[in-house]
C-alpha cells in the first residue's frame, strides 16, 4: 500500500487478516490494547481504516491504479 500498487485491493485483502487476529489472538484480552496481551480495539480500528481505504480508492499519487469499482460516465464539454 505504501508503494502505491493496487492499494484498494491490498487494503481489501488485509481486512480478513486483521479480523483473524481479533478472533484468535486479541479477542479474549478485552477492549483496551494496553491490557495484558493487547485488546481487540486496535486491530478493529485498522480493519475499519482499511475498509475506508478500499472505499476511497487509490489516491492521486499511486503508482499503479486499481480498476474502478463502477463505470462512471465521462462528461465532456
C-alpha positions as CSV (number, residue, x, y, z in Angstrom):
1,X,0.0,0.0,0.0
2,X,2.8,2.4,0.8
3,X,4.4,2.0,-2.6
4,X,1.1,2.5,-4.3
5,X,0.4,-0.7,-6.2
6,X,-3.3,-1.5,-6.2
7,X,-3.8,0.0,-2.8
8,X,-7.6,-0.5,-2.9
9,X,-7.3,-4.3,-3.4
10,X,-4.4,-4.7,-0.9
11,X,-6.5,-3.0,1.7
12,X,-9.3,-5.3,1.0
13,X,-7.0,-8.3,1.2
14,X,-5.6,-7.3,4.6
15,X,-9.0,-7.0,6.3
16,X,-9.5,-10.7,6.9
17,X,-6.0,-10.9,8.4
18,X,-6.8,-8.3,11.0
19,X,-10.2,-9.8,11.7
20,X,-8.5,-13.1,12.3
21,X,-6.1,-11.5,14.8
22,X,-9.2,-10.2,16.7
23,X,-10.8,-13.7,16.8
24,X,-7.7,-15.8,17.5
25,X,-5.3,-13.5,19.5
26,X,-6.7,-10.3,20.9
27,X,-10.4,-11.1,21.4
28,X,-10.2,-12.7,24.8
29,X,-7.9,-10.0,26.2
30,X,-10.6,-7.3,26.5
31,X,-11.2,-3.9,24.9
32,X,-8.1,-1.8,25.5
33,X,-4.9,-2.5,23.6
34,X,-2.9,-1.6,26.7
35,X,-4.4,-4.6,28.5
36,X,-2.1,-7.6,29.1
37,X,-1.7,-9.4,25.8
38,X,-3.3,-6.5,23.9
39,X,-7.0,-5.9,23.4
40,X,-9.1,-6.1,20.3
41,X,-9.8,-2.4,19.7
42,X,-6.6,-1.5,17.8
43,X,-6.8,-4.3,15.2
44,X,-10.5,-3.4,14.8
45,X,-9.6,0.2,14.2
46,X,-7.2,-0.9,11.5
47,X,-9.7,-3.2,9.9
48,X,-12.2,-0.3,9.6
49,X,-9.4,2.0,8.3
50,X,-8.5,-0.5,5.6
51,X,-12.2,-0.8,4.6
52,X,-12.4,3.0,4.3
53,X,-9.2,3.0,2.2
54,X,-10.9,0.4,0.0
55,X,-14.0,2.7,-0.4
56,X,-12.0,5.8,-1.0
57,X,-9.7,4.3,-3.6
58,X,-6.1,4.6,-4.5
59,X,-5.4,8.3,-4.4
60,X,-3.6,10.7,-6.6
61,X,0.0,9.7,-6.1
62,X,-0.4,6.0,-6.6
63,X,2.0,4.2,-9.0
64,X,-0.5,1.6,-10.3
65,X,-4.2,2.4,-10.3
66,X,-6.8,-0.2,-9.4
67,X,-9.7,-0.7,-11.8
68,X,-12.7,1.4,-10.9
69,X,-15.5,-0.3,-9.0
70,X,-18.2,1.2,-11.1
71,X,-18.2,2.7,-14.5
72,X,-18.8,6.4,-14.3
73,X,-19.8,8.2,-17.5
74,X,-17.3,10.7,-18.7
75,X,-18.7,14.2,-19.2
76,X,-17.1,16.1,-22.0
77,X,-18.0,19.7,-22.8
